[in-house]
């Protein structure tokens, strides 16, 4: 994923994304996305979100940057605080 130099990705509460490791557990991914773990598991079962399962195992892992790209690609209204600034410009 490429971002302009100096850009710091933040979550909706303003916390930087960098504290999350590149490979996430289900609990970490749910925290990053601000969703309940069971909701995230259902999305994985339905094939609605990128996830990686270990061969022959039940463990699921998520790639942080892949999740961020997925979120940015989702349709919907941008409700971020800066969205109003962009619309007024």
N, CA, C and O atoms as a MOPAC input file, in Angstrom:
PM7 MOZYME 1SCF
protein

 N      0.85600 1    -1.15100 1     0.00000 1
 C      0.00000 1     0.00000 1     0.00000 1
 C      0.90100 1     1.21200 1     0.00000 1
 O      1.86000 1     1.25800 1     0.77000 1
 N      0.62600 1     2.19500 1    -0.83600 1
 C      1.47300 1     3.37500 1    -0.88500 1
 C      0.69100 1     4.59900 1    -0.44100 1
 O     -0.46300 1     4.80400 1    -0.81900 1
 N      1.35200 1     5.39500 1     0.36700 1
 C      0.79200 1     6.63600 1     0.86700 1
 C      1.85800 1     7.69700 1     0.75700 1
 O      3.04700 1     7.38300 1     0.81900 1
 N      1.45900 1     8.96100 1     0.59500 1
 C      2.45700 1    10.01900 1     0.49800 1
 C      3.38000 1    10.00200 1     1.71300 1
 O      2.95800 1     9.67400 1     2.82200 1
 N      4.63900 1    10.35700 1     1.49100 1
 C      5.60700 1    10.39500 1     2.58900 1
 C      5.08300 1    11.28500 1     3.69600 1
 O      4.55300 1    12.36800 1     3.44600 1
 N      5.23800 1    10.81500 1     4.92200 1
 C      4.80300 1    11.60600 1     6.06800 1
 C      3.35500 1    11.37500 1     6.44900 1
 O      2.90900 1    11.87100 1     7.48400 1
 N      2.59900 1    10.62800 1     5.63300 1
 C      1.20600 1    10.35800 1     5.94600 1
 C      1.13000 1     9.32600 1     7.05900 1
 O      1.76500 1     8.27500 1     6.98100 1
 N      0.35700 1     9.62300 1     8.09300 1
 C      0.15300 1     8.68100 1     9.18100 1
 C     -1.28100 1     8.22000 1     9.11800 1
 O     -2.20400 1     9.01600 1     9.29300 1
 N     -1.47800 1     6.92900 1     8.86900 1
 C     -2.82400 1     6.37800 1     8.82700 1
 C     -3.36600 1     6.31100 1    10.24300 1
 O     -2.66000 1     5.91500 1    11.17000 1
 N     -4.62500 1     6.70300 1    10.40400 1
 C     -5.23100 1     6.66700 1    11.72800 1
 C     -6.57800 1     5.96000 1    11.65700 1
 O     -7.22000 1     5.89400 1    10.60900 1
 N     -6.97900 1     5.43500 1    12.80800 1
 C     -8.28400 1     4.80800 1    12.92800 1
 C     -9.31100 1     5.90500 1    13.17400 1
 O     -8.93900 1     7.07200 1    13.30400 1
 N    -10.58300 1     5.56300 1    13.24100 1
 C    -11.64200 1     6.56200 1    13.40500 1
 C    -11.49900 1     7.35300 1    14.69400 1
 O    -11.94800 1     8.49700 1    14.76800 1
 N    -10.87500 1     6.75900 1    15.71900 1
 C    -10.70000 1     7.48400 1    16.96900 1
 C     -9.40500 1     8.29600 1    16.98700 1
 O     -9.05700 1     8.88600 1    18.01000 1
 N     -8.69400 1     8.32700 1    15.86500 1
 C     -7.47200 1     9.10400 1    15.76300 1
 C     -6.21500 1     8.34200 1    16.14700 1
 O     -5.11300 1     8.87500 1    16.01900 1
 N     -6.35500 1     7.09700 1    16.61900 1
 C     -5.18500 1     6.30600 1    17.00800 1
 C     -4.43300 1     5.87200 1    15.75300 1
 O     -5.05300 1     5.48600 1    14.76200 1
 N     -3.10800 1     5.93200 1    15.79000 1
 C     -2.35200 1     5.51200 1    14.60200 1
 C     -2.48700 1     4.02100 1    14.34900 1
 O     -2.62900 1     3.23600 1    15.28700 1
 N     -2.44300 1     3.62800 1    13.07400 1
 C     -2.57500 1     2.23400 1    12.67700 1
 C     -1.27500 1     1.47500 1    12.94500 1
 O     -1.30600 1     0.26200 1    13.15100 1
 N     -0.14500 1     2.16200 1    12.94800 1
 C      1.15400 1     1.51600 1    13.06500 1
 C      1.30800 1     0.59200 1    14.27700 1
 O      2.03300 1    -0.39600 1    14.16300 1
 N      0.67200 1     0.84600 1    15.43600 1
 C      0.85400 1    -0.09300 1    16.54500 1
 C      0.37400 1    -1.51400 1    16.22900 1
 O      0.75400 1    -2.46000 1    16.91900 1
 N     -0.44300 1    -1.66900 1    15.20900 1
 C     -0.90100 1    -2.99900 1    14.82800 1
 C      0.18600 1    -3.66200 1    13.99000 1
 O      0.72300 1    -3.04100 1    13.07300 1
 N      0.51800 1    -4.91900 1    14.29400 1
 C      1.55200 1    -5.61200 1    13.51400 1
 C      1.06700 1    -5.89200 1    12.09200 1
 O     -0.13200 1    -5.81600 1    11.82200 1
 N      1.97800 1    -6.21000 1    11.19200 1
 C      1.58700 1    -6.47700 1     9.79500 1
 C      0.66100 1    -7.67700 1     9.64200 1
 O     -0.19200 1    -7.68200 1     8.75400 1
 N      0.81000 1    -8.70100 1    10.49300 1
 C     -0.04600 1    -9.88200 1    10.45200 1
 C     -0.87200 1    -9.89600 1    11.73500 1
 O     -0.32600 1    -9.84900 1    12.83800 1
 N     -2.19800 1    -9.96000 1    11.57600 1
 C     -3.11000 1    -9.81300 1    12.70600 1
 C     -3.86600 1   -11.09800 1    13.02400 1
 O     -4.21000 1   -11.87000 1    12.13000 1
 N     -4.11300 1   -11.30900 1    14.29100 1
 C     -5.02600 1   -12.36400 1    14.71800 1
 C     -6.45100 1   -11.86700 1    14.48500 1
 O     -6.65500 1   -10.70800 1    14.12400 1
 N     -7.42100 1   -12.73000 1    14.68900 1
 C     -8.81400 1   -12.32900 1    14.52900 1
 C     -9.16700 1   -11.22000 1    15.51900 1
 O     -9.84500 1   -10.25800 1    15.15800 1
 N     -8.71100 1   -11.35000 1    16.75700 1
 C     -9.00900 1   -10.32900 1    17.76200 1
 C     -8.38400 1    -8.98600 1    17.39200 1
 O     -9.02500 1    -7.94800 1    17.55200 1
 N     -7.15000 1    -8.98900 1    16.90400 1
 C     -6.49500 1    -7.74500 1    16.50600 1
 C     -7.18700 1    -7.11700 1    15.30600 1
 O     -7.37300 1    -5.90200 1    15.25500 1
 N     -7.56900 1    -7.95200 1    14.33600 1
 C     -8.25600 1    -7.43600 1    13.15200 1
 C     -9.60200 1    -6.82900 1    13.53300 1
 O     -9.98500 1    -5.78100 1    13.01300 1
 N    -10.31500 1    -7.48800 1    14.43700 1
 C    -11.60300 1    -6.95700 1    14.89300 1
 C    -11.40300 1    -5.61400 1    15.58400 1
 O    -12.19800 1    -4.69300 1    15.39900 1
 N    -10.34900 1    -5.50300 1    16.37500 1
 C    -10.05800 1    -4.23300 1    17.04300 1
 C     -9.71600 1    -3.15300 1    16.02700 1
 O    -10.20100 1    -2.02600 1    16.12900 1
 N     -8.88900 1    -3.49000 1    15.05500 1
 C     -8.51900 1    -2.53400 1    14.01100 1
 C     -9.75300 1    -2.02200 1    13.27600 1
 O     -9.86300 1    -0.83000 1    12.98800 1
 N    -10.68300 1    -2.93300 1    12.97300 1
 C    -11.88000 1    -2.57500 1    12.21300 1
 C    -13.02400 1    -2.06900 1    13.09300 1
 O    -14.05500 1    -1.62400 1    12.58700 1
 N    -12.83500 1    -2.14000 1    14.40500 1
 C    -13.87400 1    -1.72100 1    15.36300 1
 C    -15.16600 1    -2.50600 1    15.16800 1
 O    -16.25900 1    -1.94000 1    15.13700 1
 N    -15.01500 1    -3.82600 1    15.03800 1
 C    -16.16800 1    -4.71200 1    14.92400 1
 C    -16.02600 1    -5.83500 1    15.94000 1
 O    -14.93300 1    -6.08000 1    16.45100 1
 N    -17.11200 1    -6.51000 1    16.23000 1
 C    -17.08700 1    -7.64000 1    17.15300 1
 C    -16.40200 1    -8.81900 1    16.47300 1
 O    -16.53600 1    -9.00300 1    15.26300 1
 N    -15.67700 1    -9.60900 1    17.23500 1
 C    -14.94400 1   -10.75800 1    16.70300 1
 C    -15.87400 1   -11.71700 1    15.95700 1
 O    -15.51700 1   -12.21400 1    14.89000 1
 N    -17.05000 1   -11.97800 1    16.50200 1
 C    -17.97800 1   -12.90600 1    15.83700 1
 C    -18.47000 1   -12.34200 1    14.50700 1
 O    -18.66500 1   -13.09600 1    13.55400 1
 N    -18.67000 1   -11.04500 1    14.43300 1
 C    -19.07200 1   -10.42900 1    13.16400 1
 C    -17.95700 1   -10.60300 1    12.13400 1
 O    -18.22500 1   -10.91500 1    10.97300 1
 N    -16.71200 1   -10.40300 1    12.55600 1
 C    -15.57800 1   -10.57500 1    11.65200 1
 C    -15.49600 1   -12.02100 1    11.17600 1
 O    -15.26100 1   -12.27000 1     9.99400 1
 N    -15.68500 1   -12.96700 1    12.07800 1
 C    -15.66300 1   -14.39000 1    11.68900 1
 C    -16.75700 1   -14.70800 1    10.67300 1
 O    -16.53800 1   -15.47000 1     9.73100 1
 N    -17.92900 1   -14.12100 1    10.86900 1
 C    -19.01600 1   -14.34700 1     9.90800 1
 C    -18.63800 1   -13.77200 1     8.54000 1
 O    -18.90400 1   -14.39500 1     7.51200 1
 N    -18.03200 1   -12.60900 1     8.52400 1
 C    -17.61500 1   -12.01400 1     7.25100 1
 C    -16.60000 1   -12.91500 1     6.54400 1
 O    -16.63600 1   -13.05000 1     5.32100 1
 N    -15.69700 1   -13.53000 1     7.30800 1
 C    -14.71900 1   -14.45100 1     6.72500 1
 C    -15.44600 1   -15.66000 1     6.13100 1
 O    -15.17200 1   -16.05100 1     4.99700 1
 N    -16.37300 1   -16.25500 1     6.89600 1
 C    -17.12800 1   -17.42700 1     6.40200 1
 C    -17.87100 1   -17.10700 1     5.11900 1
 O    -17.98400 1   -17.95400 1     4.23200 1
 N    -18.37900 1   -15.88100 1     5.01900 1
 C    -19.14400 1   -15.47400 1     3.84200 1
 C    -18.25400 1   -14.98500 1     2.70800 1
 O    -18.75000 1   -14.63400 1     1.63800 1
 N    -16.94000 1   -14.96000 1     2.93400 1
 C    -16.01200 1   -14.52600 1     1.89200 1
 C    -16.07900 1   -13.04600 1     1.59100 1
 O    -15.74100 1   -12.61900 1     0.48700 1
 N    -16.51100 1   -12.25800 1     2.56200 1
 C    -16.69500 1   -10.82200 1     2.33500 1
 C    -15.47900 1    -9.97800 1     2.68800 1
 O    -15.46400 1    -8.77800 1     2.41300 1
 N    -14.45900 1   -10.58200 1     3.29100 1
 C    -13.29400 1    -9.82700 1     3.74300 1
 C    -12.04700 1   -10.66700 1     3.48900 1
 O    -12.09900 1   -11.89000 1     3.61500 1
 N    -10.92900 1   -10.04000 1     3.13700 1
 C     -9.71500 1   -10.82100 1     2.88500 1
 C     -9.16300 1   -11.42800 1     4.16900 1
 O     -8.96300 1   -10.73000 1     5.16300 1
 N     -8.92000 1   -12.72500 1     4.13600 1
 C     -8.38300 1   -13.45200 1     5.28400 1
 C     -7.55400 1   -14.61900 1     4.77500 1
 O     -7.71500 1   -15.06900 1     3.64100 1
 N     -6.67100 1   -15.09700 1     5.62900 1
 C     -5.78000 1   -16.19500 1     5.25800 1
 C     -5.84700 1   -17.26400 1     6.33000 1
 O     -5.70000 1   -16.98300 1     7.51900 1
 N     -6.06900 1   -18.49800 1     5.89200 1
 C     -6.17100 1   -19.61800 1     6.82000 1
 C     -4.94200 1   -20.51000 1     6.63200 1
 O     -4.52000 1   -20.79200 1     5.51000 1
 N     -4.38400 1   -20.94200 1     7.75800 1
 C     -3.24800 1   -21.85500 1     7.68800 1
 C     -3.71800 1   -23.16900 1     7.08200 1
 O     -4.82000 1   -23.62500 1     7.38700 1
 N     -2.89900 1   -23.79300 1     6.22300 1
 C     -3.29000 1   -25.06800 1     5.61500 1
 C     -3.61000 1   -26.12000 1     6.68200 1
 O     -2.82200 1   -26.35800 1     7.59700 1
 N     -4.76300 1   -26.73100 1     6.54600 1
 C     -5.15700 1   -27.79100 1     7.45200 1
 C     -5.49300 1   -27.34200 1     8.85600 1
 O     -5.69300 1   -28.17000 1     9.74400 1
 N     -5.55800 1   -26.04700 1     9.06600 1
 C     -5.81700 1   -25.55400 1    10.41400 1
 C     -7.01600 1   -24.64300 1    10.47800 1
 O     -7.62100 1   -24.28800 1     9.46600 1
 N     -7.33900 1   -24.27600 1    11.69900 1
 C     -8.47500 1   -23.39100 1    11.91000 1
 C     -8.04600 1   -21.95200 1    12.09500 1
 O     -8.87600 1   -21.04500 1    12.05200 1
 N     -6.75200 1   -21.73200 1    12.30100 1
 C     -6.25800 1   -20.38600 1    12.56800 1
 C     -6.43800 1   -19.48400 1    11.35300 1
 O     -6.14600 1   -19.87300 1    10.22200 1
 N     -6.91800 1   -18.28900 1    11.60400 1
 C     -7.10900 1   -17.29400 1    10.55500 1
 C     -6.19700 1   -16.12200 1    10.86900 1
 O     -6.07100 1   -15.71800 1    12.02500 1
 N     -5.56800 1   -15.58200 1     9.85000 1
 C     -4.74600 1   -14.39200 1    10.01100 1
 C     -5.16200 1   -13.37000 1     8.96600 1
 O     -5.68500 1   -13.71600 1     7.90700 1
 N     -4.92400 1   -12.13200 1     9.27900 1
 C     -5.27700 1   -11.01300 1     8.40600 1
 C     -4.03600 1   -10.16900 1     8.18500 1
 O     -3.22600 1    -9.99900 1     9.09600 1
 N     -3.88600 1    -9.64400 1     6.99000 1
 C     -2.78800 1    -8.73300 1     6.71100 1
 C     -3.30300 1    -7.31500 1     6.93200 1
 O     -4.27000 1    -6.88700 1     6.30200 1
 N     -2.63800 1    -6.58900 1     7.84400 1
 C     -3.07500 1    -5.24100 1     8.20900 1
 C     -3.29700 1    -4.35600 1     6.97400 1
 O     -4.35800 1    -3.75100 1     6.82000 1
 N     -2.29300 1    -4.28800 1     6.10500 1
 C     -2.40100 1    -3.39600 1     4.95100 1
 C     -3.50200 1    -3.83500 1     3.99400 1
 O     -4.14600 1    -2.99900 1     3.36000 1
 N     -3.71800 1    -5.14300 1     3.88800 1
 C     -4.78500 1    -5.66800 1     3.04100 1
 C     -6.15600 1    -5.25500 1     3.59400 1
 O     -7.05900 1    -4.91600 1     2.82900 1
 N     -6.30600 1    -5.28600 1     4.92200 1
 C     -7.57000 1    -4.85300 1     5.53800 1
 C     -7.80400 1    -3.36100 1     5.32100 1
 O     -8.92600 1    -2.93800 1     5.04400 1
 N     -6.75700 1    -2.57800 1     5.44700 1
 C     -6.90100 1    -1.12700 1     5.24200 1
 C     -7.32300 1    -0.84000 1     3.81400 1
 O     -8.21300 1    -0.02300 1     3.57900 1
 N     -6.68400 1    -1.51000 1     2.85100 1
 C     -7.07100 1    -1.33800 1     1.44400 1
 C     -8.51800 1    -1.76300 1     1.23100 1
 O     -9.25700 1    -1.10900 1     0.49500 1
 N     -8.92500 1    -2.85300 1     1.87100 1
 C    -10.29600 1    -3.35000 1     1.73500 1
 C    -11.28300 1    -2.30600 1     2.25800 1
 O    -12.28700 1    -2.02000 1     1.60700 1
 N    -11.00300 1    -1.74600 1     3.41200 1
 C    -11.88900 1    -0.73000 1     3.99300 1
 C    -11.99500 1     0.47100 1     3.06100 1
 O    -13.09100 1     0.97300 1     2.81100 1
 N    -10.86500 1     0.92900 1     2.55400 1
 C    -10.87300 1     2.10200 1     1.67200 1
 C    -11.63300 1     1.84900 1     0.37300 1
 O    -12.14600 1     2.78600 1    -0.23800 1
 N    -11.70600 1     0.59300 1    -0.04900 1
 C    -12.39900 1     0.24700 1    -1.29500 1
 C    -13.90100 1     0.06400 1    -1.11200 1
 O    -14.62600 1    -0.06400 1    -2.09800 1
 N    -14.38100 1     0.04800 1     0.13300 1
 C    -15.80500 1    -0.17400 1     0.38000 1
 C    -16.61000 1     1.05700 1    -0.00400 1
 O    -16.21000 1     2.18500 1     0.28400 1
 N    -17.75400 1     0.83600 1    -0.66100 1
 C    -18.61200 1     1.97200 1    -0.99600 1
 C    -19.26100 1     2.51200 1     0.27500 1
 O    -19.42200 1     1.79700 1     1.26400 1
 N    -19.61600 1     3.74200 1     0.22600 1
 C    -20.29600 1     4.31300 1     1.38600 1
 C    -19.96400 1     5.77200 1     1.54800 1
 O    -19.08900 1     6.31700 1     0.87400 1
 N    -20.65800 1     6.36800 1     2.42700 1
 C    -20.49600 1     7.78100 1     2.69800 1
 C    -19.29600 1     7.98400 1     3.61300 1
 O    -19.17000 1     7.31000 1     4.63600 1
 N    -18.41800 1     8.90800 1     3.25100 1
 C    -17.24700 1     9.22000 1     4.06700 1
 C    -17.67700 1    10.13400 1     5.19900 1
 O    -18.04500 1    11.28600 1     4.96900 1
 N    -17.63200 1     9.62300 1     6.42100 1
 C    -18.06500 1    10.40400 1     7.57500 1
 C    -16.89800 1    10.89200 1     8.41100 1
 O    -17.08300 1    11.34000 1     9.54300 1
 N    -15.70100 1    10.80800 1     7.86000 1
 C    -14.54400 1    11.27100 1     8.60600 1
 C    -14.62700 1    12.78300 1     8.79200 1
 O    -15.24000 1    13.47000 1     7.97500 1
 N    -14.02000 1    13.31300 1     9.85600 1
 C    -14.09700 1    14.75400 1    10.11000 1
 C    -13.60300 1    15.59100 1     8.93700 1
 O    -14.12100 1    16.68200 1     8.69900 1
 N    -12.61400 1    15.09900 1     8.20500 1
 C    -12.08600 1    15.89300 1     7.10000 1
 C    -12.93900 1    15.80800 1     5.84400 1
 O    -12.71100 1    16.57000 1     4.90400 1
 N    -13.91800 1    14.90200 1     5.79800 1
 C    -14.75500 1    14.74800 1     4.61100 1
 C    -15.53200 1    16.03200 1     4.32300 1
 O    -15.67200 1    16.42500 1     3.16500 1
 N    -16.02700 1    16.67400 1     5.35100 1
 C    -16.76400 1    17.92700 1     5.15600 1
 C    -15.87700 1    19.01400 1     4.56900 1
 O    -16.33000 1    19.81600 1     3.75300 1
 N    -14.61000 1    19.04300 1     4.98200 1
 C    -13.67900 1    20.01600 1     4.43200 1
 C    -13.47100 1    19.80600 1     2.95000 1
 O    -13.41300 1    20.77200 1     2.18900 1
 N    -13.35600 1    18.53300 1     2.51900 1
 C    -13.14900 1    18.22600 1     1.11700 1
 C    -14.38100 1    18.58500 1     0.30500 1
 O    -14.25900 1    19.06000 1    -0.82500 1
 N    -15.56300 1    18.36800 1     0.85900 1
 C    -16.78600 1    18.65800 1     0.12300 1
 C    -17.00000 1    20.16600 1    -0.03800 1
 O    -17.56800 1    20.60600 1    -1.03700 1
 N    -16.54900 1    20.95600 1     0.93800 1
 C    -16.70200 1    22.41200 1     0.85900 1
 C    -15.68800 1    23.05100 1    -0.06200 1
 O    -15.90500 1    24.16100 1    -0.54900 1
 N    -14.58000 1    22.36600 1    -0.31000 1
 C    -13.50000 1    22.95300 1    -1.12200 1
 C    -13.87500 1    23.01700 1    -2.57700 1
 O    -13.08500 1    23.48100 1    -3.39800 1

